Amino acid sequence: MKKLLLILALISPGLLFAQTYAELLGYPKNAKVLILHIDDVGMSFDSNKGAIEAMENGVATSLSMMMPCPWIPGFFKYLKTHPNIDAGLHLTLTSEWDNYRWGPLSGKPKVPGLVDTEGAMWDNVAGTVKNATPDEIEIEIRAQLERSRAMGWEPTHLDSHMGTLFATQGFLERYLKVGMEEKIPVMFPGGHNTMISETTASTGLTPQITTAIGKQLWNAGLPVLDDLHNVSYGWDCPEGKTCTDKEIRAFKTKKYIETIEKLKPGLTMVIMHCTWPSDIFGEISGSGTTRKGDMLAMTDPIFKAYLEKNNIVLTTWREAKNRRNQLNK
């Protein structure tokens, strides 16, 4: 009995009794608290334009940037005039397109395992896993963070392009390590994980492991996600059909509403790829329609009305970190 009481005394009362990390952060009890988050900013001019539209004229609340990509300088000019935006780093360890590619910021001599025969990063996660070491992964993470800081921006959070940093235990450990050492929140679902466990193939991260990592991040003074919504990229026009803007907006808005309805209370990051694709974007990727659909859904009055009617709380990584900081005092 004495041993049990000692264990209970060492556990934070909040972690023992609170239902969600959202509650621990002071958000309303039983609320669905969403970070409506845009990936791939800086990848292209069209990516930047779509993200800005979804943030300024829509309900998107957060974004993350691909630091090795060509249109990062253009977006950083926008950040200088919008210093309160919630902008993190979409840590990039792959270069997936056929004709539009980028290499590691660290350079080949420092991270040879991250570089393919074209001098770019590998075009798939498996190639990175096969060739790169955890040491190289950490070197490149820190190089991307350093570029952001050198350009005058402290990122609000870190996340992972194509999920590469979740592909091996070694990669994941370096990702978490940098976040905790630098006191930057990291995208990691350490709570109930209801949706992500139902929609994502197994990564070897059992509920016991994710819960333990969530507590580790919390104890390091960082906010923690309860869940992750990461299914919208697959919502596209039926094969062989060309959707109008009206059709893809209606379809994507409907899908977002349906899936948010199924979310459990807590802090959930909802991942999307808002883009305003030009003809040139089609030379980069065939994903222009689904990406445009994300942008159109975020600016859809129907979606905004749904969020308001159902008392969905919208937040940012910046606010979550500020709330966590208050608890640290």
C-alpha positions as CSV (number, residue, x, y, z in Angstrom):
1,M,0.0,0.0,0.0
2,K,2.8,2.4,0.9
3,K,4.5,1.7,-2.5
4,L,1.2,2.4,-4.3
5,L,0.8,5.7,-2.4
6,L,4.4,6.7,-3.3
7,I,3.7,6.0,-7.0
8,L,0.5,8.1,-6.9
9,A,2.3,10.9,-5.2
10,L,4.9,11.0,-8.0
11,I,2.3,11.3,-10.7
12,S,0.9,14.7,-11.5
13,P,-2.7,14.9,-10.3
14,G,-3.7,16.4,-13.6
15,L,-2.3,13.4,-15.5
16,L,-3.9,11.0,-13.2
17,F,-7.5,12.4,-13.2
18,A,-7.8,14.6,-16.3
19,Q,-9.7,13.2,-19.2
20,T,-7.7,14.8,-22.0
21,Y,-4.6,16.9,-22.5
22,A,-6.9,19.6,-23.7
23,E,-8.4,19.8,-20.2
24,L,-5.0,19.9,-18.6
25,L,-4.3,22.9,-20.8
26,G,-7.4,24.6,-19.5
27,Y,-9.7,24.2,-22.5
28,P,-13.4,23.5,-21.8
29,K,-14.2,20.0,-20.4
30,N,-15.4,17.6,-23.1
31,A,-14.7,20.1,-25.9
32,K,-13.4,19.2,-29.3
33,V,-10.4,21.5,-29.6
34,L,-8.9,21.6,-33.1
35,I,-5.7,22.9,-34.7
36,L,-6.7,23.2,-38.4
37,H,-3.2,22.8,-39.8
38,I,-1.8,23.3,-43.3
39,D,1.2,21.3,-44.4
40,D,3.8,21.9,-47.2
41,V,4.0,25.7,-47.0
42,G,7.1,26.9,-48.9
43,M,7.0,24.0,-51.3
44,S,5.8,26.2,-54.1
45,F,4.2,29.6,-54.8
46,D,0.9,27.9,-55.2
47,S,1.3,26.3,-51.7
48,N,2.0,29.7,-50.2
49,K,-0.9,31.3,-51.9
50,G,-3.4,28.6,-50.8
51,A,-2.2,28.6,-47.2
52,I,-2.5,32.4,-46.9
53,E,-6.0,32.3,-48.4
54,A,-7.1,29.5,-46.0
55,M,-5.7,31.4,-43.0
56,E,-6.8,35.0,-43.9
57,N,-10.2,34.2,-45.4
58,G,-10.9,30.9,-43.9
59,V,-10.8,29.0,-40.6
60,A,-7.4,27.4,-40.8
61,T,-5.4,28.2,-37.7
62,S,-1.9,26.9,-38.2
63,L,0.7,25.8,-40.8
64,S,4.2,24.4,-41.2
65,M,7.0,25.1,-43.7
66,M,9.3,23.0,-45.7
67,M,12.6,24.7,-45.1
68,P,14.7,23.1,-47.9
69,C,12.2,24.2,-50.6
70,P,12.5,27.0,-53.1
71,W,9.6,29.2,-52.0
72,I,10.6,29.5,-48.4
73,P,12.1,33.0,-48.8
74,G,8.8,34.2,-50.4
75,F,6.8,33.0,-47.4
76,F,9.2,34.4,-44.9
77,K,8.5,37.8,-46.4
78,Y,4.9,37.3,-45.5
79,L,5.8,36.2,-42.0
80,K,7.6,39.5,-41.4
81,T,4.4,41.4,-41.8
82,H,2.3,38.7,-40.0
83,P,4.3,38.0,-36.9
84,N,1.5,36.4,-34.9
85,I,0.8,33.6,-37.4
86,D,1.1,30.0,-36.1
87,A,4.0,28.7,-38.2
88,G,6.1,25.7,-37.5
89,L,8.5,23.5,-39.4
90,H,7.4,20.6,-41.6
91,L,10.6,18.7,-41.1
92,T,11.5,17.5,-44.5
93,L,13.6,14.3,-45.1
94,T,12.3,13.3,-48.5
95,S,11.9,14.9,-51.9
96,E,9.0,13.0,-53.5
97,W,8.2,14.7,-56.9
98,D,9.7,13.5,-60.2
99,N,10.7,16.9,-61.8
100,Y,10.8,19.3,-58.8
101,R,13.2,18.4,-56.1
102,W,15.3,19.6,-53.2
103,G,18.3,18.5,-51.2
104,P,19.2,18.6,-47.5
105,L,20.2,21.9,-46.0
106,S,23.1,20.2,-44.3
107,G,24.8,19.3,-47.6
108,K,25.9,15.9,-48.9
109,P,29.2,15.7,-47.1
110,K,27.5,15.9,-43.7
111,V,24.5,13.7,-44.5
112,P,25.4,11.4,-47.4
113,G,22.7,8.9,-46.4
114,L,20.0,11.5,-47.1
115,V,21.0,12.1,-50.7
116,D,20.1,10.1,-53.8
117,T,21.8,9.9,-57.2
118,E,20.2,13.2,-58.3
119,G,21.7,15.0,-55.4
120,A,18.2,15.4,-53.8
121,M,16.7,13.7,-50.8
122,W,15.2,10.2,-51.4
123,D,11.8,10.3,-53.1
124,N,10.2,7.9,-50.6
125,V,10.3,7.1,-46.9
126,A,11.7,3.6,-47.4
127,G,14.7,5.1,-49.2
128,T,15.4,7.4,-46.3
129,V,15.0,4.6,-43.8
130,K,17.4,2.3,-45.7
131,N,20.1,4.8,-46.2
132,A,20.1,7.5,-43.5
133,T,21.2,7.2,-39.9
134,P,19.6,8.7,-36.9
135,D,22.7,11.0,-36.5
136,E,22.1,12.3,-40.0
137,I,18.4,12.8,-39.3
138,E,19.2,14.9,-36.3
139,I,21.9,16.9,-38.2
140,E,19.3,17.8,-40.8
141,I,16.5,18.6,-38.3
142,R,18.8,21.1,-36.6
143,A,19.9,22.6,-40.0
144,Q,16.3,23.2,-40.9
145,L,15.6,24.8,-37.4
146,E,18.8,26.9,-37.8
147,R,17.7,28.2,-41.2
148,S,14.4,29.3,-39.7
149,R,16.1,31.1,-36.8
150,A,18.7,32.7,-39.0
151,M,15.8,34.1,-41.1
152,G,14.3,35.6,-38.0
153,W,11.6,33.1,-37.1
154,E,11.1,30.9,-34.0
155,P,8.9,28.1,-35.1
156,T,5.7,27.4,-33.0
157,H,6.1,23.6,-33.4
158,L,7.7,20.8,-35.3
159,D,6.0,18.1,-37.4
160,S,7.1,15.5,-40.0
161,H,6.7,15.6,-43.8
162,M,5.4,12.2,-45.1
163,G,5.7,10.9,-41.6
164,T,9.3,10.0,-42.1
165,L,10.3,10.8,-38.5
166,F,7.8,8.1,-37.3
167,A,9.3,5.5,-39.6
168,T,11.9,4.1,-37.1
169,Q,12.5,4.3,-33.4
170,G,15.9,6.0,-34.0
171,F,14.3,8.7,-36.2
172,L,11.5,9.3,-33.7
173,E,13.9,9.5,-30.8
174,R,15.9,12.3,-32.5
175,Y,12.7,14.2,-33.4
176,L,11.5,14.1,-29.8
177,K,14.9,14.9,-28.5
178,V,15.3,18.1,-30.5
179,G,11.8,19.3,-29.6
180,M,12.3,18.7,-25.8
181,E,15.8,20.2,-25.8
182,E,14.8,23.3,-27.8
183,K,11.4,23.6,-25.9
184,I,9.5,23.5,-29.2
185,P,6.2,21.5,-29.2
186,V,6.2,18.5,-31.5
187,M,3.4,16.8,-33.4
188,F,2.9,13.6,-31.5
189,P,-0.5,12.1,-30.5
190,G,0.1,11.1,-26.9
191,G,-3.5,11.0,-25.6
192,H,-6.4,8.8,-26.4
193,N,-5.5,8.5,-30.1
194,T,-8.9,7.3,-31.1
195,M,-9.0,8.5,-34.7
196,I,-5.3,8.0,-35.6
197,S,-5.4,4.4,-34.3
198,E,-8.4,3.7,-36.5
199,T,-7.2,5.3,-39.7
200,T,-3.4,4.6,-39.8
201,A,-1.6,1.4,-40.5
202,S,0.5,0.1,-37.6
203,T,3.8,1.9,-37.0
204,G,4.7,-0.2,-34.0
205,L,3.7,2.6,-31.7
206,T,1.4,0.7,-29.2
207,P,-1.0,2.6,-26.9
208,Q,1.5,2.0,-24.1
209,I,4.3,3.6,-26.0
210,T,2.3,6.6,-27.2
211,T,1.0,7.2,-23.7
212,A,4.5,7.0,-22.3
213,I,5.8,9.4,-24.9
214,G,2.9,11.8,-24.3
215,K,3.7,11.9,-20.6
216,Q,7.4,12.4,-21.4
217,L,6.6,15.4,-23.6
218,W,4.2,16.8,-21.0
219,N,6.8,16.4,-18.2
220,A,9.3,18.3,-20.5
221,G,6.9,21.3,-20.4
222,L,5.4,20.8,-23.8
223,P,1.7,20.6,-24.8
224,V,0.5,17.2,-26.1
225,L,-2.0,16.2,-28.7
226,D,-4.9,13.9,-27.7
227,D,-5.4,12.7,-31.3
228,L,-4.4,13.3,-35.0
229,H,-6.7,13.7,-38.0
230,N,-4.6,12.7,-41.0
231,V,-6.9,11.4,-43.7
232,S,-7.9,14.3,-45.9
233,Y,-5.2,13.9,-48.5
234,G,-7.0,10.8,-49.8
235,W,-10.2,12.7,-50.4
236,D,-10.1,13.4,-54.1
237,C,-12.4,13.2,-57.2
238,P,-13.4,9.7,-58.2
239,E,-10.9,8.3,-60.6
240,G,-11.6,9.4,-64.2
241,K,-13.8,12.3,-63.1
242,T,-12.9,16.0,-63.3
243,C,-14.5,17.9,-60.4
244,T,-15.5,21.6,-60.6
245,D,-14.5,23.9,-57.7
246,K,-18.1,23.8,-56.4
247,E,-18.1,20.0,-56.4
248,I,-14.7,19.5,-54.7
249,R,-15.5,22.1,-52.1
250,A,-18.9,20.5,-51.3
251,F,-17.3,17.0,-51.2
252,K,-14.4,18.1,-48.9
253,T,-16.5,20.2,-46.6
254,K,-18.8,17.2,-46.2
255,K,-15.9,14.9,-45.4
256,Y,-14.4,17.2,-42.9
257,I,-17.7,17.6,-41.1
258,E,-18.3,13.8,-41.1
259,T,-14.9,13.0,-39.6
260,I,-14.9,15.8,-37.0
261,E,-18.3,14.6,-35.9
262,K,-16.6,11.3,-35.0
263,L,-13.7,12.8,-33.1
264,K,-13.5,12.3,-29.3
265,P,-13.1,15.3,-27.1
266,G,-9.5,16.6,-26.7
267,L,-6.8,18.5,-28.6
268,T,-6.7,17.2,-32.2
269,M,-4.5,18.4,-35.0
270,V,-6.3,18.3,-38.4
271,I,-3.8,18.0,-41.2
272,M,-4.5,19.4,-44.7
273,H,-2.7,20.8,-47.8
274,C,-4.3,24.0,-48.8
275,T,-3.1,25.1,-52.3
276,W,-4.2,27.4,-55.0
277,P,-2.9,25.4,-58.0
278,S,-1.9,27.1,-61.2
279,D,-1.1,25.3,-64.4
280,I,2.5,25.1,-63.3
281,F,1.5,23.1,-60.2
282,G,0.4,20.3,-62.4
283,E,4.0,19.9,-63.5
284,I,4.9,19.3,-59.9
285,S,2.2,17.0,-58.7
286,G,-1.1,15.5,-59.7
287,S,-2.6,16.3,-56.3
288,G,-3.8,19.8,-57.2
289,T,-7.5,19.0,-57.0
290,T,-7.5,17.6,-53.5
291,R,-5.2,20.3,-52.3
292,K,-7.5,23.0,-53.8
293,G,-10.4,21.2,-52.2
294,D,-8.8,21.7,-48.8
295,M,-8.4,25.4,-49.4
296,L,-12.0,25.7,-50.6
297,A,-13.3,23.8,-47.6
298,M,-11.5,26.0,-45.1
299,T,-13.1,29.1,-46.8
300,D,-16.5,27.5,-47.0
301,P,-19.2,29.4,-45.0
302,I,-20.9,26.0,-44.5
303,F,-17.9,24.6,-42.7
304,K,-17.5,27.8,-40.6
305,A,-21.1,27.6,-39.6
306,Y,-20.8,24.0,-38.6
307,L,-17.8,24.7,-36.3
308,E,-19.7,27.6,-34.6
309,K,-23.0,25.7,-34.2
310,N,-21.3,22.8,-32.6
311,N,-19.0,24.8,-30.3
312,I,-15.8,23.5,-31.8
313,V,-12.9,25.3,-30.2
314,L,-10.2,26.4,-32.7
315,T,-6.7,26.9,-31.4
316,T,-3.0,27.0,-32.4
317,W,0.2,25.5,-31.3
318,R,1.3,28.9,-30.1
319,E,-1.7,29.1,-27.8
320,A,-1.3,25.6,-26.5
321,K,2.4,26.3,-25.7
322,N,1.4,29.5,-23.9
323,R,-1.1,27.6,-21.8
324,R,1.5,24.9,-21.0
325,N,3.9,27.7,-20.0
326,Q,1.4,29.1,-17.6
327,L,1.2,25.7,-15.9
328,N,5.0,25.5,-15.6
329,K,5.0,28.7,-13.4
